[in-house]
Amino acid sequence: MSTTSTSIDTPAALGDHTAWPTVWRVAGGLALAHVVMLFAAITQEVMVSHDTSLEKLQDSYADANLTRVFTGGYIEAVSFVVLAAAVVVVARIFRRGSEGARLSSDTFLALGVTFVAATLAVGFAPGAAAMYGAQHGADIHAVAVVNDIRNYGYQLQVMIQGAMAIALGLAALLGGLMKRWVGWGGIVIGAATLVGTPFANNGLGMLWYIWWVGVAVLLLTGRGLEQTRK
């Protein structure tokens, strides 16, 4: 008498978990949650661009409600923690097919982590310090310098967003998944962002988020899910 055993952990038994609808919904939900939290938080914050006069900078920061602004900033920071989780799951879904597709997905993941880390490090602390300083007697020129760390950091963050879109777009094309919106859309928007960031970073950053919302919706609705099962 002989016995045989089959491990329940084998790929044959479990299948590819990236083809499970739940995984796609989690990825889409996290991606969309980041956007909702981000823009809700921004409505409570005060942001001053580089070319703002010192007088207007002083007025904008001195009159701001610190509790409301810092609360909004914290919610925005949490939204980037959510984005980090979204990037991990999205990268795993698109890590399929050829070696090129897997490398592109891994690159998207690395860039996504870099984007979140740079945003948390450079985007929030300098802005909060500048506002707090403006309300507690700091020299306005020093406030402007600290504030511009955030402004110039934002330009670099938008550049990274463009690279993220290109990497995920390549993964989509090479892996044969969501070729139009994620694939070609990501490459076109990403290339435009990389080239145009020094000239129109705000508009291109918004364009990236429109693309990202589209990615989230496609994942939530399971568009292309059948392609992973072929």
C-alpha positions, 0 to 999 in steps of 0.5 A, a space after each residue: 500500500 502506498 500513499 501520495 501527497 500533494 502540497 496545497 502550496 503548489 502553483 497548480 493547486 493555488 493558481 496565480 493569485 494575481 488573477 484573483 478578482 479580490 487582488 485586483 479590487 484591493 489594488 484598485 481600491 488602494 490606488 483610488 483611496 490614495 487619490 480621494 484622501 490626497 485631494 480631500 486633504 489638500 482642500 484643508 492645506 495652504 500651499 505657496 508657490 516659488 514665485 509668490 512675493 514675500 508679503 503674500 507668503 507672510 500673509 498666507 502662512 501667518 493667517 493659516 489655521 495651524 490645526 486645520 492645515 496640519 491635520 490635512 497634512 497628516 491625512 495627506 501623508 497617510 494617503 502616501 502610505 496607502 499609495 505605497 501599498 497600492 504600488 506593491 500590489 499593482 506591480 505584482 499584478 503587472 509582473 507577468 509574461 516576459 523578463 522585460 515585463 517583470 523588470 519593468 514592473 519591478 522598476 515601477 515598484 522601485 520608483 513608486 517606493 522612491 516617490 513615496 519616500 521623497 514625498 514624505 521626506 521633502 514634501 511635508 516637513 519643510 512646508 510645516 516648518 515654514 508655516 510654523 516659523 512664519 507664525 512664530 517670528 522666523 525671518 520671512 526670507 528663511 521661511 521662503 527658503 524652507 518653503 522652496 525646498 518643498 516647492 523644488 522637491 515637488 518638481 522632482 517628485 513629479 519627474 519620478 511620477 513620469 518615470 513610474 508611468 513609463 515603467 508600468 506602461 512598458 510592463 503592461 505592453 510587454 505583459 499584454 495586459 491593459 495595453 491601451 490605457 495603462 500601456 500606451 497611456 502610461 508611456 505617453 503621459 510619462 514621457 510628457 511628464 519627464 520632458 515637461 516637468 520644469 515648465 508645467 509640473 502642476 498640470 502634468 502632476 494632475 494629468 498623472 493622477 487622471 491616468 492613475 485614477 483610470 488604472 484604479 478603475 480598470 483594476 476595480 472593474 476587472 477589465 483585462 482580468 480574463 487575459 491573466 487566465 489565458 
